[in-house]
Amino acid sequence: MAEIKDPENTVIIELKDGRVVVELLADVAPKHAARMKELARAGAYDNVAFHRVIEGFMAQTGDVAHANMEKDFDIRRAGTGGSDLPDLPAEFSKLPHDRGTIGAARSQNPNSANSQFFINFKDNHFLNGQYTVYGRVIEGMEHVDKIMRGEPPAQPDRMISVKVAADA
């Protein structure tokens, strides 16, 4: 079991196969880390589908507007929305998109990240400097590896719950 050094900047994502512990990098991307904690504390990420999962690349989730599998879920709209909060400015850093890192999903506009994020299945260094890295999986990557693949998956997996460790 991974040691949680900073419970205020650690998020626990419950998946069907077990828990995934994410260390948020608030010193590197403070606005993105704060947004994830705000949405987690509001329960906005609970039951949200992984709507785009590409083998050998990444698993994307976090569309709190259209991908809640318990509330008006439509897989065709999943991935097109965000939260009611304003978009975030890019917080690019020198951190590489390595296996297990969390990246902010966005449109073509670098300053359009909102609630969606992806978890890298492998080192995806071609994304470096183009997408904000704001967390890393410190426990449970084996559960991320089991997320149903597809664009969209036929039977999407979901984040059952997302909690800030300080609140859990």
C-alpha positions, 0 to 999 in steps of 0.5 A: 500500500502506497504511503499517502504523504499529503492527504489534502493533495491525494485523491482516491478513485474507487474502480470496480477492481479496486482503489487507485490512489493519485498524488496531485501535483499542487506545486506544479499545477495548482489550479488543476489540482484544486479543480480536481479536489473541488469536483471530488468534494462536490461528488461530481466525479462519482459514477462518471464513465471512462468514455475514451480508452485507447489500448497502449495510450490512455483512459479518459474520463471526467465529463461531469456534464454528460458521463454520469452513468446514474444520471441521464447517461448518453455515451454519444455525448460523453466527452463533450462536456465539463463542469459549470466552472470556468475553463482553466489556463494551461499549467505546462511544466517539464514533467513528462507524460509517463505511465500513471501520470494524470493529464488534463484533457482539453480541446484544441485551445490549450486553456480549455481544460475543465473537468476531464482528465486522462491516465496514461497507460504508458510513457506518452512523451509526445504529449509533453509540453502540450497537456498539463500534468497534474497528478500521478498514480501511486497505487492501483495502476493494475486496476487502471490497466483493466479499464474497458477499452473503446472509443467509446467502450461498449460497456464503459467502466466508471469511477464509482467514487472519487474522494480527497484522502483528507476527507476519506 
